[in-house]
Amino acid sequence: MSNWEVFAIRYAEHTNRTRARAFLSDDNHNAPYPIDFYIWLLRQGNDVILVDTGFDASEARTRGFALRQNISDALLPFGLTPDDITQLIVTHLHFDHAGGLHLFPNATIYLQPAEMAYATGPCMCHDVLRAPFTGAHVCEAVQKLYAGKLIFTEGDAQIKDGVTVHAIGGHSKGLQAVRVRSDTGWLVLASDAAHFYENLDRRMPFPIVVDLDEMLAGFDTLHHLASTPDLIIPGHDPLVRSYFPSDIGPEIWRLDRGKIS
């Protein structure tokens, strides 16, 4: 059994944020608290799986975020272009995780059916629930479905040997985390089941939430899935860049070898 290499790729950031936008309840809500935006790449020999797509320059301008690199350029250090990606796990359909579906014409995407139902259903009549989605991105996912390029991952599912997805919900109804077998054990890409280490460690929920009970239960699920807590990778924490070694390029961090000692 071969293990997988796992890379975090930062493509955008937003530094003008406070803790109020990171925690549902926090006494120090006005303190600065920046956020990073990542996609993740899994590699085993010539087999490559991309996790999430990020967003493009147009979405960055609309949302007011700083794009550090285009997603197409982000793959170049691996010797890849978007056309080379044929396997794409989408953890959920929020703009920062599915905003680049149009960039990957050859990809089959793996998505929880609960996420498709949520993003196209009556919950989207509410502005506060609709805000993290962009309609065009959701339409691209539907087009993938009708093109035969979308596979639904109901609950827990295996994508490849050593790569599984697990329904967690909470932040979005169909949010799924990704579990990867690495040299250091089972590593879990939490995506937005835990935006920051502090969400998880202090059990302080992120304020964008559709089901608070599911979000809190999801913290326990992440710990159950990972071999050790150090192998839970939050979806947006700048600390990832301090905890793990830089690799291949200036915006890439190697996760599968564990934290820097």
Secondary structure, 3 states (H helix, E strand, C coil): CCCCEEEEEEEEEECCCEHHHCCCCCCCCCCECCEEEEEEEEEECCEEEEECCCCCHHHHHHHCCEECCCHHHHCHHHCCCHHHCCEEECCCCCHHHHCCHHHCCCCEEEECHHHHHHHCCHHHHCHHHHCCCCHHHHHHHHHHHHCCCEEECCCEEEEECCEEEEECCCCCCCCEEEEEEECCEEEEEEECCCCCHHHHHCCCCCCCCCCHHHHHHHHHHHHHHCCCHHHEEECCCCCHHHHCCECCCCCEEECCCCCCC
